[in-house]
Amino acid sequence: MKIGIMTFWWSEDNYGQLLQCYALQKYLRDAGHDAFLIRYDPRKDYASTPLLLKVLKAFNPKKLWNFCYAKIRVFKSKQEQAKNPRNFKEFINTHIQYSERLYTSYNELKKILR
């Protein structure tokens, strides 16, 4: 049986997500199924926030602090990853079967299921 796996897979710093995907795929393949990862990135699929709402949120001190703090954490994380590469892409390419196409919307996924 052909089985598509959908999971959070695009992070560059989460061992758990990759190991979970690898383990599930390996289990299904060992059971005789054709299992593969469906590369789906829903981040662009959500409706964008209206400009007025963005401006109102920007004046909220707690939200502004959280936004700045998150940006600093991402920046520091990228610096750390540059110093100590974790080779996630190499692991994915070597050990995980995945769809060639990257799906970016739910409607694209619905089309392939018909």
PyMOL CGO cylinders between C-alpha atoms (Angstrom):
from pymol import cmd
from pymol.cgo import CYLINDER

trace = [
    CYLINDER, 0.00, 0.00, 0.00, 1.26, 3.51, -0.81, 0.3, 1, 1, 1, 1, 1, 1,
    CYLINDER, 1.26, 3.51, -0.81, 1.25, 5.70, 2.33, 0.3, 1, 1, 1, 1, 1, 1,
    CYLINDER, 1.25, 5.70, 2.33, 2.00, 9.43, 2.42, 0.3, 1, 1, 1, 1, 1, 1,
    CYLINDER, 2.00, 9.43, 2.42, 3.32, 10.81, 5.71, 0.3, 1, 1, 1, 1, 1, 1,
    CYLINDER, 3.32, 10.81, 5.71, 2.61, 14.41, 6.66, 0.3, 1, 1, 1, 1, 1, 1,
    CYLINDER, 2.61, 14.41, 6.66, 4.59, 15.89, 9.51, 0.3, 1, 1, 1, 1, 1, 1,
    CYLINDER, 4.59, 15.89, 9.51, 6.53, 19.00, 10.46, 0.3, 1, 1, 1, 1, 1, 1,
    CYLINDER, 6.53, 19.00, 10.46, 9.77, 18.47, 8.53, 0.3, 1, 1, 1, 1, 1, 1,
    CYLINDER, 9.77, 18.47, 8.53, 11.31, 21.77, 7.39, 0.3, 1, 1, 1, 1, 1, 1,
    CYLINDER, 11.31, 21.77, 7.39, 13.07, 22.88, 10.57, 0.3, 1, 1, 1, 1, 1, 1,
    CYLINDER, 13.07, 22.88, 10.57, 16.87, 22.92, 10.60, 0.3, 1, 1, 1, 1, 1, 1,
    CYLINDER, 16.87, 22.92, 10.60, 17.31, 22.30, 14.30, 0.3, 1, 1, 1, 1, 1, 1,
    CYLINDER, 17.31, 22.30, 14.30, 14.82, 19.70, 15.51, 0.3, 1, 1, 1, 1, 1, 1,
    CYLINDER, 14.82, 19.70, 15.51, 16.19, 16.18, 15.84, 0.3, 1, 1, 1, 1, 1, 1,
    CYLINDER, 16.19, 16.18, 15.84, 12.91, 14.83, 17.22, 0.3, 1, 1, 1, 1, 1, 1,
    CYLINDER, 12.91, 14.83, 17.22, 10.88, 15.71, 14.16, 0.3, 1, 1, 1, 1, 1, 1,
    CYLINDER, 10.88, 15.71, 14.16, 13.33, 14.03, 11.79, 0.3, 1, 1, 1, 1, 1, 1,
    CYLINDER, 13.33, 14.03, 11.79, 13.73, 10.93, 13.91, 0.3, 1, 1, 1, 1, 1, 1,
    CYLINDER, 13.73, 10.93, 13.91, 9.95, 10.60, 14.25, 0.3, 1, 1, 1, 1, 1, 1,
    CYLINDER, 9.95, 10.60, 14.25, 9.53, 10.83, 10.49, 0.3, 1, 1, 1, 1, 1, 1,
    CYLINDER, 9.53, 10.83, 10.49, 12.39, 8.39, 9.85, 0.3, 1, 1, 1, 1, 1, 1,
    CYLINDER, 12.39, 8.39, 9.85, 11.11, 5.86, 12.41, 0.3, 1, 1, 1, 1, 1, 1,
    CYLINDER, 11.11, 5.86, 12.41, 7.54, 5.91, 11.09, 0.3, 1, 1, 1, 1, 1, 1,
    CYLINDER, 7.54, 5.91, 11.09, 8.71, 5.59, 7.50, 0.3, 1, 1, 1, 1, 1, 1,
    CYLINDER, 8.71, 5.59, 7.50, 11.07, 2.74, 8.38, 0.3, 1, 1, 1, 1, 1, 1,
    CYLINDER, 11.07, 2.74, 8.38, 8.36, 0.91, 10.33, 0.3, 1, 1, 1, 1, 1, 1,
    CYLINDER, 8.36, 0.91, 10.33, 5.90, 1.19, 7.46, 0.3, 1, 1, 1, 1, 1, 1,
    CYLINDER, 5.90, 1.19, 7.46, 8.49, 0.14, 4.86, 0.3, 1, 1, 1, 1, 1, 1,
    CYLINDER, 8.49, 0.14, 4.86, 9.54, -2.84, 6.98, 0.3, 1, 1, 1, 1, 1, 1,
    CYLINDER, 9.54, -2.84, 6.98, 5.85, -3.82, 7.09, 0.3, 1, 1, 1, 1, 1, 1,
    CYLINDER, 5.85, -3.82, 7.09, 5.85, -3.90, 3.27, 0.3, 1, 1, 1, 1, 1, 1,
    CYLINDER, 5.85, -3.90, 3.27, 4.29, -0.51, 2.49, 0.3, 1, 1, 1, 1, 1, 1,
    CYLINDER, 4.29, -0.51, 2.49, 5.56, 2.16, 0.10, 0.3, 1, 1, 1, 1, 1, 1,
    CYLINDER, 5.56, 2.16, 0.10, 5.81, 5.00, 2.63, 0.3, 1, 1, 1, 1, 1, 1,
    CYLINDER, 5.81, 5.00, 2.63, 7.06, 8.47, 1.75, 0.3, 1, 1, 1, 1, 1, 1,
    CYLINDER, 7.06, 8.47, 1.75, 7.08, 11.98, 3.20, 0.3, 1, 1, 1, 1, 1, 1,
    CYLINDER, 7.08, 11.98, 3.20, 4.72, 14.47, 1.57, 0.3, 1, 1, 1, 1, 1, 1,
    CYLINDER, 4.72, 14.47, 1.57, 6.65, 17.72, 1.51, 0.3, 1, 1, 1, 1, 1, 1,
    CYLINDER, 6.65, 17.72, 1.51, 4.00, 20.20, 2.61, 0.3, 1, 1, 1, 1, 1, 1,
    CYLINDER, 4.00, 20.20, 2.61, 4.84, 23.67, 3.91, 0.3, 1, 1, 1, 1, 1, 1,
    CYLINDER, 4.84, 23.67, 3.91, 1.63, 25.37, 5.08, 0.3, 1, 1, 1, 1, 1, 1,
    CYLINDER, 1.63, 25.37, 5.08, 3.27, 28.61, 6.20, 0.3, 1, 1, 1, 1, 1, 1,
    CYLINDER, 3.27, 28.61, 6.20, 2.23, 30.44, 3.03, 0.3, 1, 1, 1, 1, 1, 1,
    CYLINDER, 2.23, 30.44, 3.03, -1.25, 28.89, 3.02, 0.3, 1, 1, 1, 1, 1, 1,
    CYLINDER, -1.25, 28.89, 3.02, -2.65, 31.05, 5.81, 0.3, 1, 1, 1, 1, 1, 1,
    CYLINDER, -2.65, 31.05, 5.81, -4.44, 34.30, 5.03, 0.3, 1, 1, 1, 1, 1, 1,
    CYLINDER, -4.44, 34.30, 5.03, -2.21, 37.29, 5.60, 0.3, 1, 1, 1, 1, 1, 1,
    CYLINDER, -2.21, 37.29, 5.60, -2.93, 39.58, 8.52, 0.3, 1, 1, 1, 1, 1, 1,
    CYLINDER, -2.93, 39.58, 8.52, -4.48, 42.94, 7.53, 0.3, 1, 1, 1, 1, 1, 1,
    CYLINDER, -4.48, 42.94, 7.53, -2.12, 45.93, 7.81, 0.3, 1, 1, 1, 1, 1, 1,
    CYLINDER, -2.12, 45.93, 7.81, -4.26, 47.71, 10.42, 0.3, 1, 1, 1, 1, 1, 1,
    CYLINDER, -4.26, 47.71, 10.42, -4.12, 44.68, 12.71, 0.3, 1, 1, 1, 1, 1, 1,
    CYLINDER, -4.12, 44.68, 12.71, -0.35, 44.46, 12.27, 0.3, 1, 1, 1, 1, 1, 1,
    CYLINDER, -0.35, 44.46, 12.27, 0.01, 48.14, 13.25, 0.3, 1, 1, 1, 1, 1, 1,
    CYLINDER, 0.01, 48.14, 13.25, -2.22, 47.70, 16.31, 0.3, 1, 1, 1, 1, 1, 1,
    CYLINDER, -2.22, 47.70, 16.31, -0.21, 44.67, 17.40, 0.3, 1, 1, 1, 1, 1, 1,
    CYLINDER, -0.21, 44.67, 17.40, 3.04, 46.62, 16.98, 0.3, 1, 1, 1, 1, 1, 1,
    CYLINDER, 3.04, 46.62, 16.98, 1.93, 49.09, 19.64, 0.3, 1, 1, 1, 1, 1, 1,
    CYLINDER, 1.93, 49.09, 19.64, 1.29, 46.34, 22.17, 0.3, 1, 1, 1, 1, 1, 1,
    CYLINDER, 1.29, 46.34, 22.17, 4.49, 46.30, 24.30, 0.3, 1, 1, 1, 1, 1, 1,
    CYLINDER, 4.49, 46.30, 24.30, 4.23, 42.61, 25.21, 0.3, 1, 1, 1, 1, 1, 1,
    CYLINDER, 4.23, 42.61, 25.21, 3.76, 41.53, 21.57, 0.3, 1, 1, 1, 1, 1, 1,
    CYLINDER, 3.76, 41.53, 21.57, 6.56, 43.84, 20.45, 0.3, 1, 1, 1, 1, 1, 1,
    CYLINDER, 6.56, 43.84, 20.45, 8.89, 42.37, 23.10, 0.3, 1, 1, 1, 1, 1, 1,
    CYLINDER, 8.89, 42.37, 23.10, 7.95, 38.80, 22.08, 0.3, 1, 1, 1, 1, 1, 1,
    CYLINDER, 7.95, 38.80, 22.08, 8.54, 39.62, 18.42, 0.3, 1, 1, 1, 1, 1, 1,
    CYLINDER, 8.54, 39.62, 18.42, 11.97, 41.15, 19.09, 0.3, 1, 1, 1, 1, 1, 1,
    CYLINDER, 11.97, 41.15, 19.09, 12.95, 38.33, 21.44, 0.3, 1, 1, 1, 1, 1, 1,
    CYLINDER, 12.95, 38.33, 21.44, 11.96, 35.71, 18.83, 0.3, 1, 1, 1, 1, 1, 1,
    CYLINDER, 11.96, 35.71, 18.83, 14.00, 37.50, 16.14, 0.3, 1, 1, 1, 1, 1, 1,
    CYLINDER, 14.00, 37.50, 16.14, 17.04, 37.58, 18.44, 0.3, 1, 1, 1, 1, 1, 1,
    CYLINDER, 17.04, 37.58, 18.44, 16.65, 33.85, 19.23, 0.3, 1, 1, 1, 1, 1, 1,
    CYLINDER, 16.65, 33.85, 19.23, 16.42, 32.99, 15.53, 0.3, 1, 1, 1, 1, 1, 1,
    CYLINDER, 16.42, 32.99, 15.53, 19.50, 35.10, 14.77, 0.3, 1, 1, 1, 1, 1, 1,
    CYLINDER, 19.50, 35.10, 14.77, 21.52, 33.43, 17.55, 0.3, 1, 1, 1, 1, 1, 1,
    CYLINDER, 21.52, 33.43, 17.55, 20.31, 30.00, 16.48, 0.3, 1, 1, 1, 1, 1, 1,
    CYLINDER, 20.31, 30.00, 16.48, 21.41, 30.62, 12.89, 0.3, 1, 1, 1, 1, 1, 1,
    CYLINDER, 21.41, 30.62, 12.89, 24.84, 31.74, 14.13, 0.3, 1, 1, 1, 1, 1, 1,
    CYLINDER, 24.84, 31.74, 14.13, 25.17, 28.58, 16.23, 0.3, 1, 1, 1, 1, 1, 1,
    CYLINDER, 25.17, 28.58, 16.23, 24.09, 26.40, 13.30, 0.3, 1, 1, 1, 1, 1, 1,
    CYLINDER, 24.09, 26.40, 13.30, 26.68, 28.06, 11.06, 0.3, 1, 1, 1, 1, 1, 1,
    CYLINDER, 26.68, 28.06, 11.06, 29.41, 27.22, 13.61, 0.3, 1, 1, 1, 1, 1, 1,
    CYLINDER, 29.41, 27.22, 13.61, 28.16, 23.68, 14.21, 0.3, 1, 1, 1, 1, 1, 1,
    CYLINDER, 28.16, 23.68, 14.21, 26.30, 22.36, 11.16, 0.3, 1, 1, 1, 1, 1, 1,
    CYLINDER, 26.30, 22.36, 11.16, 23.96, 19.47, 11.93, 0.3, 1, 1, 1, 1, 1, 1,
    CYLINDER, 23.96, 19.47, 11.93, 23.65, 18.08, 8.38, 0.3, 1, 1, 1, 1, 1, 1,
    CYLINDER, 23.65, 18.08, 8.38, 19.85, 17.80, 8.44, 0.3, 1, 1, 1, 1, 1, 1,
    CYLINDER, 19.85, 17.80, 8.44, 19.56, 18.05, 4.65, 0.3, 1, 1, 1, 1, 1, 1,
    CYLINDER, 19.56, 18.05, 4.65, 22.11, 15.27, 4.19, 0.3, 1, 1, 1, 1, 1, 1,
    CYLINDER, 22.11, 15.27, 4.19, 20.17, 13.03, 6.60, 0.3, 1, 1, 1, 1, 1, 1,
    CYLINDER, 20.17, 13.03, 6.60, 16.88, 13.73, 4.82, 0.3, 1, 1, 1, 1, 1, 1,
    CYLINDER, 16.88, 13.73, 4.82, 18.37, 13.06, 1.39, 0.3, 1, 1, 1, 1, 1, 1,
    CYLINDER, 18.37, 13.06, 1.39, 20.00, 9.83, 2.57, 0.3, 1, 1, 1, 1, 1, 1,
    CYLINDER, 20.00, 9.83, 2.57, 17.37, 8.27, 4.83, 0.3, 1, 1, 1, 1, 1, 1,
    CYLINDER, 17.37, 8.27, 4.83, 13.93, 9.67, 4.00, 0.3, 1, 1, 1, 1, 1, 1,
    CYLINDER, 13.93, 9.67, 4.00, 11.91, 9.06, 0.85, 0.3, 1, 1, 1, 1, 1, 1,
    CYLINDER, 11.91, 9.06, 0.85, 9.94, 12.20, 0.01, 0.3, 1, 1, 1, 1, 1, 1,
    CYLINDER, 9.94, 12.20, 0.01, 7.76, 13.70, -2.69, 0.3, 1, 1, 1, 1, 1, 1,
    CYLINDER, 7.76, 13.70, -2.69, 9.60, 15.58, -5.41, 0.3, 1, 1, 1, 1, 1, 1,
    CYLINDER, 9.60, 15.58, -5.41, 7.07, 18.37, -5.31, 0.3, 1, 1, 1, 1, 1, 1,
    CYLINDER, 7.07, 18.37, -5.31, 6.75, 20.83, -2.42, 0.3, 1, 1, 1, 1, 1, 1,
    CYLINDER, 6.75, 20.83, -2.42, 3.09, 21.52, -1.74, 0.3, 1, 1, 1, 1, 1, 1,
    CYLINDER, 3.09, 21.52, -1.74, 2.28, 24.94, -0.29, 0.3, 1, 1, 1, 1, 1, 1,
    CYLINDER, 2.28, 24.94, -0.29, -1.50, 24.86, 0.00, 0.3, 1, 1, 1, 1, 1, 1,
    CYLINDER, -1.50, 24.86, 0.00, -4.23, 22.55, 1.16, 0.3, 1, 1, 1, 1, 1, 1,
    CYLINDER, -4.23, 22.55, 1.16, -5.95, 22.87, -2.22, 0.3, 1, 1, 1, 1, 1, 1,
    CYLINDER, -5.95, 22.87, -2.22, -2.87, 21.45, -3.98, 0.3, 1, 1, 1, 1, 1, 1,
    CYLINDER, -2.87, 21.45, -3.98, -2.99, 18.44, -1.67, 0.3, 1, 1, 1, 1, 1, 1,
    CYLINDER, -2.99, 18.44, -1.67, -6.69, 17.90, -2.30, 0.3, 1, 1, 1, 1, 1, 1,
    CYLINDER, -6.69, 17.90, -2.30, -6.04, 17.78, -6.07, 0.3, 1, 1, 1, 1, 1, 1,
    CYLINDER, -6.04, 17.78, -6.07, -3.59, 14.89, -5.79, 0.3, 1, 1, 1, 1, 1, 1,
    CYLINDER, -3.59, 14.89, -5.79, -5.99, 12.89, -3.60, 0.3, 1, 1, 1, 1, 1, 1,
    CYLINDER, -5.99, 12.89, -3.60, -8.74, 12.88, -6.21, 0.3, 1, 1, 1, 1, 1, 1,
]
cmd.load_cgo(trace, "trace")
